[in-house]
Each structure stands twice: as C-alpha cells, then as structure tokens.
C-alpha cells in the first residue's frame, strides 16, 4: 500500500509541476503576443467556471487565438464574443 501512495504522490507532483510551468509561459493580459494590439475576449461559460484565471482571446488583426492569463486589475472593456451552443 505504501508503494501505491508513493507512486500516486509522484504522479500528482508531476501534474502540479507541469500545470505551473504551462501557466507561467502563457501570455498575460489583453495584448496580442504577435502584434501587441488589443484582442477580443471569447467567452466560454465552462472555461470561466473551471479556470477563472484564464481567458480565451482572439486578435482581430493577425488572427492569433489562444489562452492568456487574466491581467491583475484589468478594468478596461474589450470587444466580447459570446460562444453559443451549437445546435
């Protein structure tokens, strides 16, 4: 039983380290990492509930789309695109 606990702890530690590194390399804020212009916010209800510190952004100029870290104290409004359920 001790071996199972040690193996489970190493798997959890590996997952935690990978998640921390991925979070650290994500770009921060509403500026596009390619062209440095403001990006539009794409709202995902599930993403907002599961990962509230991350946002899906889309650059209207160069077309870059991806996850970014939410900037601390972000107060300005950007264009918002609501993703609706596909039927």
Secondary structure, 3 states (H helix, E strand, C coil): CHHHHHHHHHHHHHHHHHHHHHHHHCCECCECCCCCCECEEEECHHHHHHCCCEEEEECCCCCCEEEEECCCCCCCCCCEEECCCCC
